[in-house]
Amino acid sequence: MRIALASYRSKEHSGGQGVYVRNLSRELVALGHQVEVFSGQPYPVLDPGVRFTPVPSLDLYRADDPFRRPHWREFRSGIDVFEYAAMCTAGFPEPRTFGMRLSRLLRDRIGDFDILHDNQTLAPGLLALERRGLPLLTTIHHPISRDRRLELDAATGWARVSKRRWYGFVQMQRRVARRSSHVLTVSRVSAQDIAADFGVPRDRMRIVPVGVDIDRFRPPAAPRVPGRIVAVMSADVPLKGMSVLVDALAALPRESWSELVVVGAPSDATEKRFAEAGLVDRVHFRSGISDAELAALIGSAQLQVIPSLYEGFSIPAVEAMACATPVVASDVGALPELLADDVGQLVPAGDAAALAAGMAHVLSAPREAARMGAAGRARAASTYSWSAVARATADVYAEVVAAGQGSARPVPRPQQKEQQR
């Protein structure tokens, strides 16, 4: 099968989009499929055999220069002008403008592919390609409306106004999701949330989990570092629950843990909270590490903590399971599904005292920790390997292509109220 795999950005480390694109594309090629990835910046790291076509944007949100002001020579089209203008008015235009650029890029290449797989762009430009005859499958890891709700609840004053404007793209994603004939998601909880927040009928959705590289993420050969706790976050936003983790660590007996290593960059607010809690000497942040370094770090820890207030899935959870590292996590979103049957320790979301108690229990009970780790490794190998994920995804591709060949069903249209937005 000839597959176009599209992602408006593909951050290499500690971000679900880039991890998903790299691993899925590699395993699809291993199954004999042809895969060409289309992505804006940051570009993905891909494996041999996977083709790549960049879809360059103005890259307005690059890590080393966020909200930058491009030189006038960088503007190449009206799409670039629109993208910059939207940023200047506090919007986030990347998904929409990626869809515009991809639609232009692929409109003369429709016959080159059997299917277009969109990785959570949810832009009108991709629906335009479907109307031209290219079967479309859209992955929604979870509805971004959940992020929006939590960030607005945490914001006040002008910051709340700014956040509301930033998340304006969620309305576009909701409209596109409702018009999408085929949606792929990663857990039962995500499917329920997509139906509730985006209004997508359940019969249009299929569930295939995100995977883990079980050969790279594996139990460590060396002894674990006593008292080391690891947390992995793609971004330091309220959804990830870092403020809860700070309070939990402050309540944890100091003799029970030695250090927290956070994979990701802290916000100013998080750094301030750690300083106020007197924990800066025990907390270290690491960014931009390789998969091998990440696997070694997770495998060196006595536990991995996931204090999130919501997770549609959790790549860090399955990476820890693959490393046989015990997990202490909030009981929200897909985490109870991933850590069912005592694979992990679940605590009430947002409850710092309960999180501290859960971590203390795992750190003080080595036999129980080893049992949890072994059970997690077994589940990761049997259910969440990327080869299994690729096979299941290819089955969904075949279903989507067959539906396009055997039915003239039009792309679903939103209700009249939605059209007027």
For each residue, the residues with C-beta under 8 A, 3 or more apart:
1: 33 34 114 115 394 397 398 401
2: 33 34 36 112 113 114 115
3: 28 33 34 35 36 113 114 115 117 397
4: 36 38 106 112 113 115 116 117 134
5: 21 24 25 28 35 36 37 38 117 119
6: 37 38 39 98 102 116 117 118 119 121 126
7: 10 17 18 20 21 37 38 39 40 44 118 119 120 121
8: 17 39 40 94 95 98 99 119 120 121 123
9: 17 18 39 40 41 42 94 98
10: 7 15 17 18 21 22 37 39 40 42 43 44
11: 14 15 17 18 42 234
12: 15 18 22 42 44 45 288
13: 18 19 263 287 288 289 290 291 294
14: 11 232 233 234 263 264 287 294
15: 10 11 12 18 19 234 235
16: 19 20 141 210 234 313 315
17: 7 8 9 10 11 20 21 119 120
18: 7 9 10 11 12 13 15 21 22 42 44 45
19: 13 15 16 22 23 210 315
20: 7 16 17 23 24 119 139 141 210
21: 5 7 10 17 18 24 25 37 39 44 46 119
22: 10 12 18 19 25 26 44 45 46 47
23: 19 20 26 27 211 213 386 389
24: 5 20 21 27 28 211 386 389 390 393
25: 5 21 22 28 29 35 37 46 47 50
26: 22 23 29 30 46 47 49 50 386
27: 23 24 30 31 211 386 387 389 390
28: 3 5 24 25 31 33 35 390 393 394
29: 25 26 32 33 34 35 47 49 50
30: 26 27 387 390
31: 27 28 390 391 394
32: 29
33: 1 2 3 28 29 394
34: 1 2 3 29 51
35: 3 5 25 28 29 49 50 51
36: 2 3 4 5 50 51 52 53 113
37: 5 6 7 10 21 25 44 46 50 51 52 53
38: 4 5 6 7 53 54 55 102 105 106
39: 6 7 8 9 10 21 43 44 52 54 55
40: 7 8 9 10 43 54 55 56 57 59 94 98 101
41: 9 54 56 57 59 62
42: 9 10 11 12 18 62 63
43: 10 39 40 52 54
44: 7 10 12 18 21 22 37 39 52
45: 12 18 22
46: 21 22 25 26 37 50 52
47: 22 25 26 29 50
48:
49: 26 29 35
50: 25 26 29 35 36 37 46 47
51: 34 35 36 37
52: 36 37 39 43 44 46
53: 36 37 38 105
54: 38 39 40 41 43
55: 38 39 40 98 101 102 105
56: 40 41 59
57: 40 41 60 80 83 94 97 98 101
58: 70 74 75 80 83 84
59: 40 41 56 62 68
60: 57 66 67 68 70 83 84 87 94
61: 66 67 94
62: 41 42 59 65 66 68
63: 42 66 265
64:
65: 62 68
66: 60 61 62 63
67: 60 61 87
68: 59 60 62 65
69:
70: 58 60 74 75 80 84
71: 74
72: 75
73:
74: 58 70 71 80
75: 58 70 72 80 81 84
76: 80
77: 80 81
78: 81 82
79: 82 83 97 100 101
80: 57 58 70 74 75 76 77 83 84
81: 75 77 78 84 85
82: 78 79 85 86 93 97
83: 57 58 60 79 80 86 87 93 94 97
84: 58 60 70 75 80 81 87 88
85: 81 82 88 89
86: 82 83 89 91 92 93 96 97
87: 60 67 83 84 90 91 92 93
88: 84 85
89: 85 86 165
90: 87 162 165 166
91: 86 87 165 166 168 169
92: 86 87 95 166 167 168 169
93: 82 83 86 87 96 97 169
94: 8 9 40 57 60 61 83 97 98
95: 8 92 98 99 121 122 123 169 172 173
96: 86 93 99 100 123 124 125 169 172
97: 57 79 82 83 86 93 94 100 101
98: 6 8 9 40 55 57 94 95 101 102 121 123 125
99: 8 95 96 102 103 121 123 124 125 126
100: 79 96 97 103 104 123 125
101: 40 55 57 79 97 98 104 105 125
102: 6 38 55 98 99 105 106 121 125 126 129
103: 99 100 106 107 125 126 128 129
104: 100 101 107
105: 38 53 55 101 102 109
106: 4 38 102 103 109 110 113 116 129 134
107: 103 104 110 128 129 132
108:
109: 105 106 112 113
110: 106 107 113 129 132 133 134
111:
112: 2 4 109
113: 2 3 4 36 106 109 110 116 134
114: 1 2 3 135 397 401
115: 1 2 3 4 134 135 136 137 397 400 401
116: 4 6 106 113 126 129 130 134 135 136 137
117: 3 4 5 6 137 138 139 184 393 397
118: 6 7 121 122 126 136 137 138 139
119: 5 6 7 8 17 20 21 139
120: 7 8 17 138 139 140 141
121: 6 7 8 95 98 99 102 118 126 138
122: 95 118 126 138 140 172 173 176 177 180
123: 8 95 96 98 99 100 126 127 172 176
124: 96 99 127 128 172 175 176
125: 96 98 99 100 101 102 103 128 129
126: 6 99 102 103 116 118 121 122 123 129 130 136 138 176
127: 123 124 130 131 136 176 179 180 411
128: 103 107 124 125 131 132
129: 102 103 106 107 110 116 125 126 132 134 136
130: 116 126 127 133 134 135 136 181 411
131: 127 128 411
132: 107 110 128 129
133: 110 130
134: 4 106 110 113 115 116 129 130
135: 114 115 116 130 182 400 401 403 404
136: 115 116 118 126 127 129 130 180 181 182 400
137: 115 116 117 118 182 183 184 396 397 400
138: 117 118 120 121 122 126 176 177 180 182 183 184
139: 20 117 118 119 120 183 184 185 186
140: 120 122 143 177 183 184 185 190 194 198
141: 16 20 120 185 186 190 210 312 313
142: 146 185 186 190 193 194 310 311 312 313 333
143: 140 146 170 173 174 177 190 193 194 197 198 312
144: 147 148 167 169 170 173
145: 148 149 170 174 197 198
146: 142 143 149 150 193 197 239 310 312
147: 144 150 151 167 237 239 310
148: 144 145 151 152 163 167 170
149: 145 146 152 153
150: 146 147 153 154 237 238 239 309 310
151: 147 148 154 155 163 167 237 238 239
152: 148 149 155 160 163 164 167
153: 149 150 238
154: 150 151 238
155: 151 152 159 160 162 163
156: 159 160
157: 160 161
158: 161 162
159: 155 156 162 163
160: 152 155 156 157 163 164
161: 157 158 164 165
162: 90 155 158 159 165 166
163: 148 151 152 155 159 160 166 167
164: 152 160 161 167 168
165: 89 90 91 161 162 168
166: 90 91 92 162 163
167: 92 144 147 148 151 152 163 164 170
168: 91 92 164 165 171 172
169: 91 92 93 95 96 144 172 173
170: 143 144 145 148 167 173 174
171: 168 174 175 421
172: 95 96 122 123 124 168 169 175 176
173: 95 122 143 144 169 170 176 177 198
174: 143 145 170 171 177 178 197 198 199 418
175: 124 171 172 178 179 414 418 421
176: 122 123 124 126 127 138 172 173 179 180
177: 122 138 140 143 173 174 180 183 194 198 199 200
178: 174 175 198 199 200 412 414 418
179: 127 175 176 411 412 413 414
180: 122 127 136 138 176 177 183 200 204 411 412
181: 130 136 204 400 403 409 411 412
182: 135 136 137 138 204 206 396 399 400 403
183: 137 138 139 140 177 180 194 200 204 205 206
184: 117 137 138 139 140 205 206 207 208 393 396
185: 139 140 141 142 190 191 194 205 206 207 312
186: 139 141 142 190 207 208 209 210 312 313 334
187: 190 191 207 209 312 313 333 334 337 338
188: 191 192 207 334 337
189: 192 193 312 333 334 337
190: 140 141 142 143 185 186 187 193 194 207 312 313 333 334
191: 185 187 188 194 195 202 205 207
192: 188 189 195 196
193: 142 143 146 189 190 196 197 312 333
194: 140 142 143 177 183 185 190 191 197 198 200 205
195: 191 192 198 199 200 201 202 205
196: 192 193
197: 143 145 146 174 193 194
198: 140 143 145 173 174 177 178 194 195
199: 174 177 178 195
200: 177 178 180 183 194 195 204 205
201: 195 204 205
202: 191 195 205
203:
204: 180 181 182 183 200 201 412
205: 183 184 185 191 194 195 200 201 202
206: 182 183 184 185 396 399
207: 184 185 186 187 188 190 191
208: 184 186 389 392 393 396
209: 186 187 313 318 383 384 389
210: 16 19 20 141 186 313 315 318 384 389
211: 23 24 27 318 384 385 386 387 388 389 390
212: 217 315 318 319 321 322 380 384 385 386
213: 23 216 217 291 322 386
214: 217 218 322 380 381 384 385 386
215: 218
216: 213 291 292 295
217: 212 213 214 295 298 299 319 322 323 380
218: 214 215 295 299 322 323 324 377
219: 299 323 324 373 377
220: 223 224 296 299 300 323 324
221:
222: 300
223: 220
224: 220 228 299 300 301 302
225: 228 258 259 300 301 302
226: 258 302
227: 256 257 258 259 302 363
228: 224 225 257 258 259 261 300 301 302
229: 249 257 259 260 261 301 302 303 304 305 359
230: 260 261 262 263 297 298 300 301 303 304 305 320 325
231: 242 245 260 261 262 263 264 304 305 306 307 316
232: 14 262 263 264 294 298 304 316 319
233: 14 236 240 242 262 263 264
234: 11 14 15 16 240 264
235: 15 240 264
236: 233 240 242 264 265 266 267 270
237: 147 150 151 240 267
238: 150 151 153 154 241 243 309
239: 146 147 150 151 308 309 310
240: 233 234 235 236 237 307 308 309
241: 238 244 245 307 308 309 330 349 350
242: 231 233 236 245 246 262 266 267 270 273 307
243: 238 246 247 269 270 273
244: 241 247 248 307 309 349 350 351 352 355
245: 231 241 242 248 249 260 305 307 352 355
246: 242 243 249 250 270 273 274 277 279
247: 243 244 250 251 277 352
248: 244 245 251 252 305 307 352 353 355 356 359
249: 229 245 246 252 257 260 277 279 282 283 356
250: 246 247 277 278 279
251: 247 248 352 353 356
252: 248 249 256 257 356 359 360
253: 256 360
254: 257
255:
256: 227 252 253 359 360 363 364
257: 227 228 229 249 252 254 260 282 359 363
258: 225 226 227 228 282
259: 225 227 228 229 282 283 284
260: 229 230 231 245 249 257 279 282 283 284
261: 228 229 230 231 284 285 286 297 301
262: 230 231 232 233 242 266 283 284 285 286
263: 13 14 230 231 232 233 285 286 287 289 294 297
264: 14 231 232 233 234 235 236 285 287
265: 63 236 285 287
266: 236 242 262 270 271 274 285
267: 236 237 242 270 271
268: 271 272
269: 243 272 273
270: 236 242 243 246 266 267 273 274
271: 266 267 268 274 275 280
272: 268 269 275 276
273: 242 243 246 269 270 276 277
274: 246 266 270 271 277 279 280 283
275: 271 272 278 279 280
276: 272 273
277: 246 247 249 250 273 274
278: 250 275
279: 246 249 250 260 274 275 282 283
280: 271 274 275 283
281:
282: 249 257 258 259 260 279
283: 249 259 260 262 274 279 280
284: 259 260 261 262
285: 261 262 263 264 265 266
286: 261 262 263 289 297
287: 13 14 263 264 265
288: 12 13
289: 13 263 286 293 294 297
290: 13 293 294
291: 13 213 216 294 295
292: 216 295 296
293: 289 290 296 297
294: 13 14 232 263 289 290 291 297 298 319
295: 216 217 218 291 292 298 299 319 323
296: 220 292 293 299 300
297: 230 261 263 286 289 293 294 300 301
298: 217 230 232 294 295 301 304 319 320 323 325
299: 217 218 219 220 224 295 296 323 324 325
300: 220 222 224 225 228 230 296 297
301: 224 225 228 229 230 261 297 298 304 325
302: 224 225 226 227 228 229 325 326 362 363 369
303: 229 230 325 326 327 328 359 362 363 369
304: 229 230 231 232 298 301 316 317 320 325 326 327 328
305: 229 230 231 245 248 327 328 329 355 359
306: 231 311 314 316 317 327 328 329 330 335
307: 231 240 241 242 244 245 248 329 330 355
308: 239 240 241 311 314 329 330 332 333 335 349
309: 150 238 239 240 241 244 330 332 349 350
310: 142 146 147 150 239 332 333 349
311: 142 306 308 314 317 330 332 333 334 335
312: 141 142 143 146 185 186 187 189 190 193 333 334
313: 16 141 142 186 187 190 209 210 333 334 338
314: 306 308 311 317 318 329 333 334 335 338
315: 16 19 210 212 318 319
316: 231 232 304 306 319 320
317: 304 306 311 314 320 321 327 329 335 338 339 344
318: 209 210 211 212 314 315 321 322 338 380 384
319: 212 217 232 294 295 298 315 316 322 323
320: 230 298 304 316 317 323 325 326 327 376
321: 212 317 318 324 325 327 338 343 344 376 377 379 380 384
322: 212 213 214 217 218 318 319 376 377 380 381 384
323: 217 218 219 220 295 298 299 319 320 373 377
324: 218 219 220 299 321 373 374 376 377
325: 230 298 299 301 302 303 304 320 321 373 376
326: 302 303 304 320 344 345 362 369 372 373 376
327: 303 304 305 306 317 320 321 339 343 344 345 372 376
328: 303 304 305 306 344 345 347 355 358 359 362
329: 305 306 307 308 314 317 335 339 344 345 346 347
330: 241 306 307 308 309 311 335 346 347 348 349 350 355
331: 335 336 346 347 348 349
332: 308 309 310 311 335 336 349
333: 142 187 189 190 193 308 310 311 312 313 314
334: 186 187 188 189 190 311 312 313 314 337 338
335: 306 308 311 314 317 329 330 331 332 338 339 344 346
336: 331 332 339 340 346
337: 187 188 189 334 340
338: 187 313 314 317 318 321 334 335 343 344
339: 317 327 329 335 336 343 344 345 346 376
340: 336 337 343
341: 375
342: 372 375
343: 321 327 338 339 340 372 375 376 379
344: 317 321 326 327 328 329 335 338 339 372 376
345: 326 327 328 329 339 358 361 362 372
346: 329 330 331 335 336 339 358
347: 328 329 330 331 351 354 355 357 358
348: 330 331 351 354
349: 241 244 308 309 310 330 331 332
350: 241 244 309 330
351: 244 347 348 354 355
352: 244 245 247 248 251 355 356
353: 248 251 356 357
354: 347 348 351 357 358
355: 244 245 248 305 307 328 330 347 351 352 358 359
356: 248 249 251 252 352 353 359 360
357: 347 353 354 360 361
358: 328 345 346 347 354 355 361 362
359: 229 248 252 256 257 303 305 328 355 356 362 363
360: 252 253 256 356 357 363 364
361: 345 357 358 364 365 368
362: 302 303 326 328 345 358 359 365 368 369 372
363: 227 256 257 302 303 359 360 369
364: 256 360 361
365: 361 362 368 369
366: 369 370
367: 370 371
368: 361 362 365 371 372
369: 302 303 326 362 363 365 366 372 373
370: 366 367 373 374
371: 367 368 374 375
372: 326 327 342 343 344 345 362 368 369 375 376
373: 219 323 324 325 326 369 370 376 377
374: 324 370 371 377 378
375: 341 342 343 371 372 378 379
376: 320 321 322 324 325 326 327 339 343 344 372 373 379 380
377: 218 219 321 322 323 324 373 374 380 381
378: 374 375 381 382
379: 321 343 375 376 382 383 384
380: 212 214 217 318 321 322 376 377 383 384 385
381: 214 322 377 378 384 385
382: 378 379 385
383: 209 379 380 388
384: 209 210 211 212 214 318 321 322 379 380 381 388 389
385: 211 212 214 380 381 382 388 389
386: 23 24 26 27 211 212 213 214 389 390
387: 27 30 211 390 391
388: 211 383 384 385 391 392
389: 23 24 27 208 209 210 211 384 385 386 392 393
390: 24 27 28 30 31 211 386 387 393 394
391: 31 387 388 394 395
392: 208 388 389 395 396
393: 24 28 117 184 208 389 390 396 397
394: 1 28 31 33 390 391 397 398
395: 391 392 398 399
396: 137 182 184 206 208 392 393 399 400
397: 1 3 114 115 117 137 393 394 400 401
398: 1 394 395 401 402
399: 182 206 395 396 402 403
400: 115 135 136 137 181 182 396 397 403 404
401: 1 114 115 135 397 398 404 405
402: 398 399 405 406
403: 135 181 182 399 400 406 407 409
404: 135 400 401 407
405: 401 402
406: 402 403
407: 403 404
408:
409: 181 403
410: 413
411: 127 130 131 179 180 181
412: 178 179 180 181 204
413: 179 410 419
414: 175 178 179 418 419
415: 418 419
416: 419 420
417: 420 421
418: 174 175 178 414 415 421
419: 413 414 415 416
420: 416 417
421: 171 175 417 418
